[in-house]
Amino acid sequence: MGFADKHQDLGILLDISHNYFDNYSEDGIVKFLGCRNFKALHISDALQNVDIKKGTHLAIGYGSIDF
């Protein structure tokens, strides 16, 4: 049982940019976390396999999101 499972009243912030940088896909993240208590979603574009300072928190369209 993980931390979020032990504290089900605690809201979860999902940060797509950092999770994506850590080589987790968006679908994989949501599938893994399932129906837990999401309260916020932080979406920013990101690139994998580059320095974290250059690969996260990019403007939409400058990373992997195809706009």
N, C-alpha and C positions, 0 to 999 in steps of 0.2 A: 504494500500500500504506500503510495507516494504522498508527498506533503499536501498536494491539492486535495487528495482523497480524504486525508485526516481533518482538513479544515474546509468543509464544503460550503460554509457561509462566506468564505473569503472569495472575493471577485478576482478574476484572472485578466491580465493585460496580455494580449497576444501581439508580439512584435515581429511582424513578418520579415523585416529587413535583417535582423540579427539571426533569426532562425534559418532563413534562406542562406545567409552567408555561412552558417554552420553545416551546409549541405542537406538541409531538410527542405523538401518541397512543400508548397502551400497545402496541397492535398494531404500529404503525409502528416503535417502538423495537426491539421483539423481532425484527421482520422485518429491519430494517437490520443489527442486530448478529448475527443468525443463530445459528450454533452455536459461538460463541466460548466461552471458558473462564469462564463465570459461577461465582462463588464466593459471592456474597451478593446479596440483594435488599432494598432499603430502600423499604418502602411506607409512604407517609403521604398523606393526602388533600390535595388541592390545588384551587385555582381558577385559571382562565386569565383574562387581561385585567384583573388587579388588581395593585396594588403587591405586589412580591415578599414584603415583610414581612408582608402580610396574606393572601397567597395560597398559601403553602407550609407544610408541616408542621402541617396542621390535624388535629384529632382526626377519626377515621373517622366519616363521616356529615355532616361540616360543610363538605365540598368537593363534588367531583363523584362520589364513590363513593356509590351508592344502597344504603344499608342500611336 
